[in-house]
Amino acid sequence: MKLALGAAAMALTVGGAFAVSSASAEPAHTRQAAATATAFAKVRADGVILAWSGMNSVEYIGKGRYVLVTNADIDYCALLGTVNKNDFSDPGPGSSSILVGQAGSRRIFIRTATPSAGGSRAVDDDRPFSVSVVC
C-alpha cells in the first residue's frame, strides 16, 4: 500500500498533470447503466416520415441520400439503420444496403442503394428505411 501511495505522490510531484485514481479510466459518457433508444424514424423512399420520436426533420437531398435532424446531441450515441420493404415480399440477399453516419452533433446522413441492381441504382437508390439512435 505504501509503495502505491508513494508512486502516486511521485507521479503527482514530478508530472503535475498526472492524476491517479481508483475510478475507471473510461469516459463518463460510456458508464451508463443501460442504453436506451433516444430517437428513431421510419421513412419512405421519397423522404416522408411515417413514424418518429426525437427527430425534427428529414430532408431528401438526392437519389438515395437523406439527412435527419435530431432533437438532442448524438455525439456519444450509436446509430443503427436498416432498409425497409415497400411490401411484404422478400427482397433477397444483397438487394439493398444502407450507410448511416453522423453529419454533425444533431444530424444523421443516410445513403441507400440497391447493390444487386444494374447501372446507377447499384450506387444510389431511393429506399424506405428505419434509423435508431441509441445512447
A tleap script that builds the chain and sets N, CA, C and O, in Angstrom:
source leaprc.protein.ff14SB
mol = sequence {
  NMET LYS LEU ALA LEU GLY ALA ALA ALA MET
  ALA LEU THR VAL GLY GLY ALA PHE ALA VAL
  SER SER ALA SER ALA GLU PRO ALA HIE THR
  ARG GLN ALA ALA ALA THR ALA THR ALA PHE
  ALA LYS VAL ARG ALA ASP GLY VAL ILE LEU
  ALA TRP SER GLY MET ASN SER VAL GLU TYR
  ILE GLY LYS GLY ARG TYR VAL LEU VAL THR
  ASN ALA ASP ILE ASP TYR CYS ALA LEU LEU
  GLY THR VAL ASN LYS ASN ASP PHE SER ASP
  PRO GLY PRO GLY SER SER SER ILE LEU VAL
  GLY GLN ALA GLY SER ARG ARG ILE PHE ILE
  ARG THR ALA THR PRO SER ALA GLY GLY SER
  ARG ALA VAL ASP ASP ASP ARG PRO PHE SER
  VAL SER VAL VAL CCYS
}
set mol.1.N position { 0.832 -1.193 0.000 }
set mol.1.CA position { 0.000 0.000 0.000 }
set mol.1.C position { 0.870 1.247 0.000 }
set mol.1.O position { 0.589 2.201 -0.727 }
set mol.2.N position { 1.959 1.248 0.837 }
set mol.2.CA position { 2.848 2.410 0.901 }
set mol.2.C position { 3.508 2.662 -0.450 }
set mol.2.O position { 3.679 3.808 -0.865 }
set mol.3.N position { 3.879 1.573 -1.133 }
set mol.3.CA position { 4.522 1.707 -2.441 }
set mol.3.C position { 3.570 2.362 -3.445 }
set mol.3.O position { 3.988 3.243 -4.197 }
set mol.4.N position { 2.301 1.950 -3.472 }
set mol.4.CA position { 1.323 2.532 -4.390 }
set mol.4.C position { 1.097 3.998 -4.088 }
set mol.4.O position { 1.029 4.815 -5.006 }
set mol.5.N position { 0.978 4.349 -2.806 }
set mol.5.CA position { 0.795 5.753 -2.434 }
set mol.5.C position { 2.027 6.574 -2.772 }
set mol.5.O position { 1.916 7.714 -3.223 }
set mol.6.N position { 3.206 5.990 -2.553 }
set mol.6.CA position { 4.449 6.686 -2.884 }
set mol.6.C position { 4.564 6.942 -4.373 }
set mol.6.O position { 4.984 8.022 -4.790 }
set mol.7.N position { 4.189 5.947 -5.184 }
set mol.7.CA position { 4.234 6.107 -6.644 }
set mol.7.C position { 3.255 7.175 -7.099 }
set mol.7.O position { 3.565 7.962 -7.993 }
set mol.8.N position { 2.072 7.208 -6.490 }
set mol.8.CA position { 1.080 8.218 -6.846 }
set mol.8.C position { 1.573 9.602 -6.472 }
set mol.8.O position { 1.443 10.541 -7.257 }
set mol.9.N position { 2.137 9.739 -5.286 }
set mol.9.CA position { 2.669 11.041 -4.852 }
set mol.9.C position { 3.805 11.477 -5.757 }
set mol.9.O position { 3.894 12.651 -6.118 }
set mol.10.N position { 4.676 10.545 -6.130 }
set mol.10.CA position { 5.803 10.857 -7.018 }
set mol.10.C position { 5.290 11.307 -8.383 }
set mol.10.O position { 5.800 12.272 -8.952 }
set mol.11.N position { 4.282 10.609 -8.908 }
set mol.11.CA position { 3.721 10.975 -10.215 }
set mol.11.C position { 3.113 12.360 -10.163 }
set mol.11.O position { 3.271 13.143 -11.100 }
set mol.12.N position { 2.424 12.669 -9.087 }
set mol.12.CA position { 1.816 13.992 -8.957 }
set mol.12.C position { 2.877 15.063 -8.793 }
set mol.12.O position { 2.733 16.164 -9.325 }
set mol.13.N position { 3.950 14.753 -8.057 }
set mol.13.CA position { 5.013 15.728 -7.833 }
set mol.13.C position { 5.801 15.980 -9.109 }
set mol.13.O position { 6.067 17.130 -9.459 }
set mol.14.N position { 6.176 14.909 -9.809 }
set mol.14.CA position { 7.012 15.041 -10.990 }
set mol.14.C position { 6.218 15.549 -12.188 }
set mol.14.O position { 6.643 16.488 -12.861 }
set mol.15.N position { 5.069 14.935 -12.458 }
set mol.15.CA position { 4.320 15.276 -13.661 }
set mol.15.C position { 3.394 16.455 -13.492 }
set mol.15.O position { 3.168 17.198 -14.448 }
set mol.16.N position { 2.863 16.645 -12.335 }
set mol.16.CA position { 1.951 17.755 -12.114 }
set mol.16.C position { 0.578 17.543 -12.731 }
set mol.16.O position { -0.434 17.788 -12.076 }
set mol.17.N position { 0.524 17.094 -13.973 }
set mol.17.CA position { -0.757 16.934 -14.656 }
set mol.17.C position { -1.269 15.506 -14.585 }
set mol.17.O position { -2.378 15.221 -15.039 }
set mol.18.N position { -0.479 14.611 -14.025 }
set mol.18.CA position { -0.860 13.207 -13.943 }
set mol.18.C position { -1.619 12.965 -12.656 }
set mol.18.O position { -1.161 13.353 -11.582 }
set mol.19.N position { -2.777 12.327 -12.753 }
set mol.19.CA position { -3.563 12.025 -11.566 }
set mol.19.C position { -3.814 10.535 -11.494 }
set mol.19.O position { -4.063 9.889 -12.512 }
set mol.20.N position { -3.749 9.987 -10.288 }
set mol.20.CA position { -4.006 8.580 -10.073 }
set mol.20.C position { -5.320 8.457 -9.325 }
set mol.20.O position { -5.562 9.172 -8.353 }
set mol.21.N position { -6.158 7.555 -9.780 }
set mol.21.CA position { -7.464 7.374 -9.161 }
set mol.21.C position { -7.843 5.913 -9.202 }
set mol.21.O position { -7.402 5.174 -10.082 }
set mol.22.N position { -8.651 5.497 -8.261 }
set mol.22.CA position { -9.151 4.127 -8.282 }
set mol.22.C position { -10.371 4.010 -9.190 }
set mol.22.O position { -10.850 2.901 -9.430 }
set mol.23.N position { -10.879 5.122 -9.697 }
set mol.23.CA position { -12.039 5.113 -10.594 }
set mol.23.C position { -11.631 4.596 -11.962 }
set mol.23.O position { -10.453 4.629 -12.317 }
set mol.24.N position { -12.587 4.126 -12.718 }
set mol.24.CA position { -12.345 3.621 -14.056 }
set mol.24.C position { -11.800 4.723 -14.957 }
set mol.24.O position { -12.160 5.893 -14.821 }
set mol.25.N position { -10.925 4.328 -15.879 }
set mol.25.CA position { -10.351 5.295 -16.811 }
set mol.25.C position { -11.260 5.564 -17.992 }
set mol.25.O position { -10.959 6.446 -18.796 }
set mol.26.N position { -12.367 4.837 -18.132 }
set mol.26.CA position { -13.244 5.065 -19.269 }
set mol.26.C position { -13.999 6.382 -19.103 }
set mol.26.O position { -14.280 6.795 -17.978 }
set mol.27.N position { -14.331 7.048 -20.215 }
set mol.27.CA position { -15.054 8.327 -20.149 }
set mol.27.C position { -16.403 8.180 -19.469 }
set mol.27.O position { -17.038 7.129 -19.555 }
set mol.28.N position { -16.838 9.229 -18.798 }
set mol.28.CA position { -18.101 9.209 -18.060 }
set mol.28.C position { -19.284 8.907 -18.961 }
set mol.28.O position { -20.226 8.247 -18.522 }
set mol.29.N position { -19.268 9.369 -20.210 }
set mol.29.CA position { -20.410 9.173 -21.095 }
set mol.29.C position { -20.616 7.714 -21.496 }
set mol.29.O position { -21.661 7.387 -22.057 }
set mol.30.N position { -19.653 6.822 -21.227 }
set mol.30.CA position { -19.839 5.415 -21.568 }
set mol.30.C position { -20.250 4.577 -20.367 }
set mol.30.O position { -20.493 3.379 -20.514 }
set mol.31.N position { -20.333 5.171 -19.189 }
set mol.31.CA position { -20.649 4.417 -17.983 }
set mol.31.C position { -22.113 4.547 -17.590 }
set mol.31.O position { -22.416 4.773 -16.418 }
set mol.32.N position { -23.007 4.411 -18.525 }
set mol.32.CA position { -24.431 4.473 -18.226 }
set mol.32.C position { -24.926 3.085 -17.847 }
set mol.32.O position { -24.384 2.080 -18.307 }
set mol.33.N position { -25.946 3.031 -17.016 }
set mol.33.CA position { -26.489 1.758 -16.558 }
set mol.33.C position { -27.060 0.943 -17.711 }
set mol.33.O position { -26.810 -0.260 -17.793 }
set mol.34.N position { -27.809 1.561 -18.589 }
set mol.34.CA position { -28.408 0.853 -19.717 }
set mol.34.C position { -28.587 1.815 -20.879 }
set mol.34.O position { -28.903 2.989 -20.683 }
set mol.35.N position { -28.383 1.314 -22.087 }
set mol.35.CA position { -28.595 2.130 -23.278 }
set mol.35.C position { -30.079 2.177 -23.591 }
set mol.35.O position { -30.798 1.198 -23.395 }
set mol.36.N position { -30.527 3.318 -24.077 }
set mol.36.CA position { -31.922 3.456 -24.464 }
set mol.36.C position { -31.999 4.100 -25.833 }
set mol.36.O position { -31.137 4.898 -26.203 }
set mol.37.N position { -33.032 3.753 -26.583 }
set mol.37.CA position { -33.252 4.397 -27.871 }
set mol.37.C position { -33.780 5.798 -27.594 }
set mol.37.O position { -34.867 5.957 -27.038 }
set mol.38.N position { -33.020 6.800 -27.975 }
set mol.38.CA position { -33.423 8.170 -27.705 }
set mol.38.C position { -34.147 8.808 -28.881 }
set mol.38.O position { -34.823 9.825 -28.728 }
set mol.39.N position { -33.999 8.204 -30.053 }
set mol.39.CA position { -34.682 8.728 -31.239 }
set mol.39.C position { -34.799 7.616 -32.275 }
set mol.39.O position { -33.979 6.699 -32.325 }
set mol.40.N position { -35.827 7.717 -33.093 }
set mol.40.CA position { -35.974 6.781 -34.203 }
set mol.40.C position { -36.811 7.438 -35.289 }
set mol.40.O position { -37.534 8.403 -35.040 }
set mol.41.N position { -36.702 6.899 -36.493 }
set mol.41.CA position { -37.559 7.348 -37.600 }
set mol.41.C position { -37.754 6.199 -38.572 }
set mol.41.O position { -36.832 5.428 -38.837 }
set mol.42.N position { -38.955 6.094 -39.096 }
set mol.42.CA position { -39.282 5.180 -40.192 }
set mol.42.C position { -39.653 6.087 -41.357 }
set mol.42.O position { -40.584 6.886 -41.253 }
set mol.43.N position { -38.925 5.964 -42.467 }
set mol.43.CA position { -39.008 6.931 -43.562 }
set mol.43.C position { -39.303 6.222 -44.884 }
set mol.43.O position { -38.718 5.183 -45.190 }
set mol.44.N position { -40.214 6.798 -45.655 }
set mol.44.CA position { -40.498 6.302 -47.003 }
set mol.44.C position { -39.330 6.614 -47.924 }
set mol.44.O position { -38.477 7.439 -47.595 }
set mol.45.N position { -39.290 5.961 -49.071 }
set mol.45.CA position { -38.222 6.175 -50.048 }
set mol.45.C position { -38.154 7.617 -50.539 }
set mol.45.O position { -37.080 8.085 -50.917 }
set mol.46.N position { -39.282 8.329 -50.542 }
set mol.46.CA position { -39.290 9.720 -51.001 }
set mol.46.C position { -38.959 10.717 -49.887 }
set mol.46.O position { -39.023 11.926 -50.110 }
set mol.47.N position { -38.604 10.228 -48.682 }
set mol.47.CA position { -38.205 11.105 -47.588 }
set mol.47.C position { -39.326 11.505 -46.643 }
set mol.47.O position { -39.091 12.290 -45.725 }
set mol.48.N position { -40.529 10.995 -46.833 }
set mol.48.CA position { -41.645 11.307 -45.937 }
set mol.48.C position { -41.530 10.448 -44.686 }
set mol.48.O position { -41.369 9.231 -44.781 }
set mol.49.N position { -41.611 11.075 -43.504 }
set mol.49.CA position { -41.529 10.349 -42.231 }
set mol.49.C position { -42.872 9.674 -41.953 }
set mol.49.O position { -43.913 10.330 -41.947 }
set mol.50.N position { -42.842 8.356 -41.721 }
set mol.50.CA position { -44.047 7.601 -41.390 }
set mol.50.C position { -44.262 7.519 -39.883 }
set mol.50.O position { -45.401 7.549 -39.415 }
set mol.51.N position { -43.180 7.417 -39.126 }
set mol.51.CA position { -43.228 7.364 -37.664 }
set mol.51.C position { -41.913 7.914 -37.140 }
set mol.51.O position { -40.873 7.757 -37.780 }
set mol.52.N position { -41.952 8.564 -35.970 }
set mol.52.CA position { -40.726 9.136 -35.435 }
set mol.52.C position { -40.880 9.493 -33.973 }
set mol.52.O position { -41.989 9.618 -33.452 }
set mol.53.N position { -39.747 9.652 -33.332 }
set mol.53.CA position { -39.648 10.173 -31.974 }
set mol.53.C position { -38.240 10.728 -31.828 }
set mol.53.O position { -37.273 10.071 -32.214 }
set mol.54.N position { -38.115 11.911 -31.283 }
set mol.54.CA position { -36.805 12.508 -31.075 }
set mol.54.C position { -36.163 13.081 -32.329 }
set mol.54.O position { -34.977 13.408 -32.322 }
set mol.55.N position { -36.925 13.206 -33.396 }
set mol.55.CA position { -36.413 13.764 -34.658 }
set mol.55.C position { -37.144 15.059 -34.968 }
set mol.55.O position { -38.329 15.201 -34.667 }
set mol.56.N position { -36.435 15.998 -35.569 }
set mol.56.CA position { -37.057 17.250 -36.004 }
set mol.56.C position { -37.501 17.198 -37.454 }
set mol.56.O position { -38.579 17.680 -37.800 }
set mol.57.N position { -36.653 16.602 -38.312 }
set mol.57.CA position { -36.969 16.631 -39.735 }
set mol.57.C position { -36.156 15.605 -40.513 }
set mol.57.O position { -35.154 15.080 -40.029 }
set mol.58.N position { -36.614 15.335 -41.730 }
set mol.58.CA position { -35.881 14.530 -42.699 }
set mol.58.C position { -35.842 15.340 -43.984 }
set mol.58.O position { -36.858 15.879 -44.422 }
set mol.59.N position { -34.680 15.419 -44.572 }
set mol.59.CA position { -34.533 16.129 -45.848 }
set mol.59.C position { -34.030 15.139 -46.895 }
set mol.59.O position { -32.996 14.498 -46.704 }
set mol.60.N position { -34.753 15.017 -47.988 }
set mol.60.CA position { -34.321 14.212 -49.130 }
set mol.60.C position { -33.390 15.097 -49.945 }
set mol.60.O position { -33.814 16.133 -50.456 }
set mol.61.N position { -32.118 14.699 -50.073 }
set mol.61.CA position { -31.153 15.585 -50.739 }
set mol.61.C position { -30.692 15.065 -52.091 }
set mol.61.O position { -29.855 15.694 -52.738 }
set mol.62.N position { -31.216 13.938 -52.525 }
set mol.62.CA position { -30.851 13.405 -53.829 }
set mol.62.C position { -31.019 11.904 -53.857 }
set mol.62.O position { -31.303 11.292 -52.827 }
set mol.63.N position { -30.852 11.313 -54.993 }
set mol.63.CA position { -31.075 9.879 -55.190 }
set mol.63.C position { -30.417 9.044 -54.088 }
set mol.63.O position { -29.191 8.951 -54.024 }
set mol.64.N position { -31.242 8.434 -53.216 }
set mol.64.CA position { -30.742 7.579 -52.154 }
set mol.64.C position { -30.030 8.293 -51.019 }
set mol.64.O position { -29.310 7.650 -50.255 }
set mol.65.N position { -30.205 9.589 -50.883 }
set mol.65.CA position { -29.496 10.363 -49.844 }
set mol.65.C position { -30.475 11.213 -49.045 }
set mol.65.O position { -31.341 11.893 -49.595 }
set mol.66.N position { -30.304 11.149 -47.718 }
set mol.66.CA position { -31.211 11.823 -46.795 }
set mol.66.C position { -30.405 12.393 -45.624 }
set mol.66.O position { -29.340 11.878 -45.284 }
set mol.67.N position { -30.920 13.451 -45.017 }
set mol.67.CA position { -30.348 13.997 -43.788 }
set mol.67.C position { -31.472 14.103 -42.768 }
set mol.67.O position { -32.508 14.710 -43.036 }
set mol.68.N position { -31.262 13.510 -41.597 }
set mol.68.CA position { -32.221 13.583 -40.499 }
set mol.68.C position { -31.645 14.497 -39.429 }
set mol.68.O position { -30.442 14.480 -39.168 }
set mol.69.N position { -32.502 15.289 -38.816 }
set mol.69.CA position { -32.084 16.186 -37.733 }
set mol.69.C position { -32.765 15.715 -36.453 }
set mol.69.O position { -33.985 15.555 -36.410 }
set mol.70.N position { -31.957 15.493 -35.403 }
set mol.70.CA position { -32.482 15.006 -34.129 }
set mol.70.C position { -32.761 16.159 -33.173 }
set mol.70.O position { -32.304 17.282 -33.389 }
set mol.71.N position { -33.513 15.873 -32.119 }
set mol.71.CA position { -33.809 16.878 -31.095 }
set mol.71.C position { -32.658 17.090 -30.123 }
set mol.71.O position { -32.574 18.138 -29.483 }
set mol.72.N position { -31.769 16.105 -30.004 }
set mol.72.CA position { -30.708 16.163 -28.996 }
set mol.72.C position { -29.354 15.831 -29.610 }
set mol.72.O position { -29.273 15.302 -30.719 }
set mol.73.N position { -28.312 16.143 -28.886 }
set mol.73.CA position { -26.938 15.853 -29.279 }
set mol.73.C position { -26.749 14.336 -29.367 }
set mol.73.O position { -27.163 13.608 -28.466 }
set mol.74.N position { -26.127 13.862 -30.443 }
set mol.74.CA position { -25.913 12.431 -30.642 }
set mol.74.C position { -24.429 12.079 -30.696 }
set mol.74.O position { -24.070 11.010 -31.190 }
set mol.75.N position { -23.570 12.951 -30.202 }
set mol.75.CA position { -22.129 12.736 -30.301 }
set mol.75.C position { -21.652 11.418 -29.689 }
set mol.75.O position { -20.708 10.825 -30.212 }
set mol.76.N position { -22.248 10.949 -28.635 }
set mol.76.CA position { -21.799 9.722 -27.976 }
set mol.76.C position { -22.840 8.613 -28.079 }
set mol.76.O position { -23.003 7.816 -27.155 }
set mol.77.N position { -23.537 8.570 -29.198 }
set mol.77.CA position { -24.597 7.590 -29.405 }
set mol.77.C position { -24.248 6.651 -30.552 }
set mol.77.O position { -23.412 6.966 -31.400 }
set mol.78.N position { -24.898 5.501 -30.564 }
set mol.78.CA position { -24.771 4.554 -31.674 }
set mol.78.C position { -25.903 4.814 -32.667 }
set mol.78.O position { -27.042 5.061 -32.272 }
set mol.79.N position { -25.580 4.757 -33.944 }
set mol.79.CA position { -26.570 4.961 -34.999 }
set mol.79.C position { -26.796 3.633 -35.706 }
set mol.79.O position { -25.846 2.988 -36.150 }
set mol.80.N position { -28.053 3.227 -35.808 }
set mol.80.CA position { -28.403 1.951 -36.415 }
set mol.80.C position { -29.418 2.184 -37.524 }
set mol.80.O position { -30.348 2.974 -37.361 }
set mol.81.N position { -29.245 1.505 -38.640 }
set mol.81.CA position { -30.195 1.681 -39.731 }
set mol.81.C position { -30.466 0.388 -40.467 }
set mol.81.O position { -29.631 -0.517 -40.495 }
set mol.82.N position { -31.627 0.314 -41.052 }
set mol.82.CA position { -31.992 -0.838 -41.870 }
set mol.82.C position { -32.880 -0.374 -43.015 }
set mol.82.O position { -33.651 0.575 -42.871 }
set mol.83.N position { -32.765 -1.044 -44.142 }
set mol.83.CA position { -33.636 -0.754 -45.278 }
set mol.83.C position { -34.925 -1.525 -45.079 }
set mol.83.O position { -34.901 -2.710 -44.746 }
set mol.84.N position { -36.045 -0.862 -45.281 }
set mol.84.CA position { -37.357 -1.495 -45.162 }
set mol.84.C position { -37.808 -1.978 -46.531 }
set mol.84.O position { -37.167 -1.704 -47.546 }
set mol.85.N position { -38.898 -2.688 -46.541 }
set mol.85.CA position { -39.511 -3.141 -47.787 }
set mol.85.C position { -40.762 -2.322 -48.042 }
set mol.85.O position { -41.405 -1.858 -47.101 }
set mol.86.N position { -41.109 -2.143 -49.291 }
set mol.86.CA position { -42.340 -1.432 -49.633 }
set mol.86.C position { -43.567 -2.317 -49.467 }
set mol.86.O position { -44.684 -1.817 -49.330 }
set mol.87.N position { -43.362 -3.631 -49.479 }
set mol.87.CA position { -44.469 -4.569 -49.319 }
set mol.87.C position { -43.975 -5.730 -48.467 }
set mol.87.O position { -42.978 -5.590 -47.760 }
set mol.88.N position { -44.646 -6.862 -48.519 }
set mol.88.CA position { -44.267 -7.994 -47.680 }
set mol.88.C position { -43.428 -9.032 -48.414 }
set mol.88.O position { -43.231 -10.130 -47.894 }
set mol.89.N position { -42.932 -8.721 -49.598 }
set mol.89.CA position { -42.106 -9.672 -50.333 }
set mol.89.C position { -40.678 -9.659 -49.770 }
set mol.89.O position { -40.248 -8.672 -49.173 }
set mol.90.N position { -39.963 -10.749 -49.967 }
set mol.90.CA position { -38.585 -10.856 -49.504 }
set mol.90.C position { -37.669 -10.274 -50.576 }
set mol.90.O position { -37.622 -10.796 -51.690 }
set mol.91.N position { -36.937 -9.200 -50.261 }
set mol.91.CA position { -36.080 -8.600 -51.281 }
set mol.91.C position { -34.864 -9.446 -51.616 }
set mol.91.O position { -34.227 -9.199 -52.640 }
set mol.92.N position { -34.513 -10.431 -50.800 }
set mol.92.CA position { -33.382 -11.312 -51.082 }
set mol.92.C position { -32.054 -10.707 -50.650 }
set mol.92.O position { -31.963 -9.496 -50.451 }
set mol.93.N position { -31.028 -11.530 -50.503 }
set mol.93.CA position { -29.725 -11.042 -50.047 }
set mol.93.C position { -29.063 -10.140 -51.082 }
set mol.93.O position { -29.186 -10.364 -52.286 }
set mol.94.N position { -28.369 -9.132 -50.606 }
set mol.94.CA position { -27.637 -8.226 -51.482 }
set mol.94.C position { -28.499 -7.288 -52.284 }
set mol.94.O position { -28.000 -6.597 -53.173 }
set mol.95.N position { -29.805 -7.247 -51.986 }
set mol.95.CA position { -30.690 -6.434 -52.814 }
set mol.95.C position { -30.814 -4.996 -52.336 }
set mol.95.O position { -31.372 -4.160 -53.046 }
set mol.96.N position { -30.300 -4.688 -51.137 }
set mol.96.CA position { -30.364 -3.316 -50.663 }
set mol.96.C position { -29.286 -3.084 -49.608 }
set mol.96.O position { -28.855 -4.020 -48.935 }
set mol.97.N position { -28.858 -1.842 -49.471 }
set mol.97.CA position { -27.875 -1.515 -48.445 }
set mol.97.C position { -28.144 -0.110 -47.922 }
set mol.97.O position { -28.802 0.702 -48.573 }
set mol.98.N position { -27.618 0.154 -46.731 }
set mol.98.CA position { -27.789 1.451 -46.099 }
set mol.98.C position { -26.479 1.844 -45.427 }
set mol.98.O position { -25.808 1.008 -44.821 }
set mol.99.N position { -26.126 3.098 -45.537 }
set mol.99.CA position { -24.996 3.677 -44.826 }
set mol.99.C position { -25.576 4.715 -43.887 }
set mol.99.O position { -26.345 5.577 -44.311 }
set mol.100.N position { -25.216 4.642 -42.621 }
set mol.100.CA position { -25.693 5.584 -41.619 }
set mol.100.C position { -24.470 6.243 -41.006 }
set mol.100.O position { -23.586 5.553 -40.499 }
set mol.101.N position { -24.405 7.569 -41.043 }
set mol.101.CA position { -23.264 8.269 -40.474 }
set mol.101.C position { -23.670 9.571 -39.822 }
set mol.101.O position { -24.673 10.188 -40.180 }
set mol.102.N position { -22.870 9.969 -38.859 }
set mol.102.CA position { -23.129 11.240 -38.186 }
set mol.102.C position { -22.584 12.377 -39.031 }
set mol.102.O position { -21.452 12.317 -39.510 }
set mol.103.N position { -23.390 13.410 -39.213 }
set mol.103.CA position { -23.006 14.553 -40.040 }
set mol.103.C position { -22.995 15.845 -39.222 }
set mol.103.O position { -23.021 16.934 -39.796 }
set mol.104.N position { -22.959 15.743 -37.918 }
set mol.104.CA position { -22.985 16.881 -37.000 }
set mol.104.C position { -23.526 16.412 -35.671 }
set mol.104.O position { -23.940 15.260 -35.539 }
set mol.105.N position { -23.528 17.288 -34.684 }
set mol.105.CA position { -23.957 16.868 -33.352 }
set mol.105.C position { -25.443 16.528 -33.278 }
set mol.105.O position { -25.877 15.875 -32.329 }
set mol.106.N position { -26.229 16.962 -34.267 }
set mol.106.CA position { -27.663 16.634 -34.312 }
set mol.106.C position { -28.117 16.177 -35.689 }
set mol.106.O position { -29.315 16.164 -35.972 }
set mol.107.N position { -27.171 15.801 -36.553 }
set mol.107.CA position { -27.521 15.444 -37.930 }
set mol.107.C position { -27.028 14.044 -38.273 }
set mol.107.O position { -25.918 13.654 -37.910 }
set mol.108.N position { -27.873 13.295 -38.978 }
set mol.108.CA position { -27.554 11.941 -39.418 }
set mol.108.C position { -27.661 11.901 -40.937 }
set mol.108.O position { -28.658 12.345 -41.506 }
set mol.109.N position { -26.633 11.369 -41.589 }
set mol.109.CA position { -26.638 11.213 -43.037 }
set mol.109.C position { -26.987 9.760 -43.347 }
set mol.109.O position { -26.413 8.842 -42.762 }
set mol.110.N position { -27.922 9.554 -44.261 }
set mol.110.CA position { -28.341 8.219 -44.694 }
set mol.110.C position { -28.107 8.113 -46.195 }
set mol.110.O position { -28.434 9.026 -46.953 }
set mol.111.N position { -27.536 6.989 -46.613 }
set mol.111.CA position { -27.373 6.714 -48.042 }
set mol.111.C position { -27.881 5.301 -48.290 }
set mol.111.O position { -27.411 4.351 -47.664 }
set mol.112.N position { -28.839 5.158 -49.200 }
set mol.112.CA position { -29.394 3.846 -49.522 }
set mol.112.C position { -29.051 3.477 -50.959 }
set mol.112.O position { -28.915 4.343 -51.823 }
set mol.113.N position { -28.914 2.171 -51.200 }
set mol.113.CA position { -28.541 1.680 -52.522 }
set mol.113.C position { -29.170 0.317 -52.766 }
set mol.113.O position { -29.669 -0.330 -51.845 }
set mol.114.N position { -29.136 -0.101 -54.014 }
set mol.114.CA position { -29.579 -1.429 -54.417 }
set mol.114.C position { -28.408 -2.084 -55.146 }
set mol.114.O position { -28.325 -2.013 -56.372 }
set mol.115.N position { -27.491 -2.731 -54.391 }
set mol.115.CA position { -26.275 -3.291 -54.999 }
set mol.115.C position { -26.531 -4.342 -56.069 }
set mol.115.O position { -25.716 -4.489 -56.979 }
set mol.116.N position { -27.633 -5.076 -55.991 }
set mol.116.CA position { -27.897 -6.131 -56.969 }
set mol.116.C position { -28.486 -5.590 -58.267 }
set mol.116.O position { -28.641 -6.331 -59.237 }
set mol.117.N position { -28.816 -4.299 -58.287 }
set mol.117.CA position { -29.372 -3.690 -59.496 }
set mol.117.C position { -28.241 -3.295 -60.435 }
set mol.117.O position { -27.095 -3.133 -60.014 }
set mol.118.N position { -28.570 -3.145 -61.684 }
set mol.118.CA position { -27.577 -2.708 -62.652 }
set mol.118.C position { -27.561 -1.200 -62.782 }
set mol.118.O position { -28.483 -0.531 -62.316 }
set mol.119.N position { -26.544 -0.659 -63.400 }
set mol.119.CA position { -26.465 0.774 -63.685 }
set mol.119.C position { -26.313 1.629 -62.443 }
set mol.119.O position { -25.704 1.211 -61.458 }
set mol.120.N position { -26.873 2.834 -62.496 }
set mol.120.CA position { -26.696 3.809 -61.403 }
set mol.120.C position { -27.427 3.406 -60.126 }
set mol.120.O position { -27.058 3.876 -59.050 }
set mol.121.N position { -28.456 2.547 -60.202 }
set mol.121.CA position { -29.176 2.114 -58.996 }
set mol.121.C position { -28.247 1.348 -58.060 }
set mol.121.O position { -28.486 1.316 -56.852 }
set mol.122.N position { -27.188 0.729 -58.593 }
set mol.122.CA position { -26.263 -0.031 -57.756 }
set mol.122.C position { -25.524 0.905 -56.803 }
set mol.122.O position { -25.064 0.468 -55.749 }
set mol.123.N position { -25.406 2.154 -57.150 }
set mol.123.CA position { -24.716 3.123 -56.294 }
set mol.123.C position { -25.701 3.793 -55.358 }
set mol.123.O position { -25.538 3.703 -54.141 }
set mol.124.N position { -26.690 4.444 -55.864 }
set mol.124.CA position { -27.682 5.134 -55.048 }
set mol.124.C position { -29.073 4.780 -55.546 }
set mol.124.O position { -29.323 4.736 -56.751 }
set mol.125.N position { -29.979 4.526 -54.601 }
set mol.125.CA position { -31.342 4.203 -54.964 }
set mol.125.C position { -32.242 4.623 -53.808 }
set mol.125.O position { -31.923 4.373 -52.646 }
set mol.126.N position { -33.348 5.249 -54.119 }
set mol.126.CA position { -34.310 5.626 -53.076 }
set mol.126.C position { -34.904 4.362 -52.471 }
set mol.126.O position { -35.528 3.567 -53.174 }
set mol.127.N position { -34.712 4.173 -51.161 }
set mol.127.CA position { -35.219 3.005 -50.463 }
set mol.127.C position { -35.879 3.450 -49.164 }
set mol.127.O position { -35.382 4.377 -48.524 }
set mol.128.N position { -36.974 2.828 -48.754 }
set mol.128.CA position { -37.535 3.122 -47.433 }
set mol.128.C position { -36.576 2.581 -46.371 }
set mol.128.O position { -35.934 1.552 -46.579 }
set mol.129.N position { -36.480 3.274 -45.237 }
set mol.129.CA position { -35.527 2.847 -44.210 }
set mol.129.C position { -36.023 3.230 -42.821 }
set mol.129.O position { -36.933 4.041 -42.654 }
set mol.130.N position { -35.382 2.608 -41.831 }
set mol.130.CA position { -35.592 2.969 -40.428 }
set mol.130.C position { -34.232 3.241 -39.819 }
set mol.130.O position { -33.246 2.592 -40.169 }
set mol.131.N position { -34.178 4.197 -38.912 }
set mol.131.CA position { -32.937 4.509 -38.212 }
set mol.131.C position { -33.243 4.704 -36.730 }
set mol.131.O position { -34.279 5.258 -36.365 }
set mol.132.N position { -32.318 4.237 -35.878 }
set mol.132.CA position { -32.441 4.391 -34.434 }
set mol.132.C position { -31.187 5.037 -33.877 }
set mol.132.O position { -30.083 4.788 -34.362 }
set mol.133.N position { -31.358 5.864 -32.863 }
set mol.133.CA position { -30.249 6.471 -32.142 }
set mol.133.C position { -30.289 5.886 -30.732 }
set mol.133.O position { -31.282 6.037 -30.020 }
set mol.134.N position { -29.212 5.220 -30.336 }
set mol.134.CA position { -29.133 4.579 -29.021 }
set mol.134.C position { -27.997 5.214 -28.246 }
set mol.134.O position { -26.850 5.235 -28.693 }
set mol.135.N position { -28.339 5.736 -27.069 }
set mol.135.CA position { -27.327 6.392 -26.231 }
set mol.135.C position { -27.220 5.705 -24.880 }
set mol.135.O position { -26.420 6.117 -24.039 }
savepdb mol mol.pdb
quit
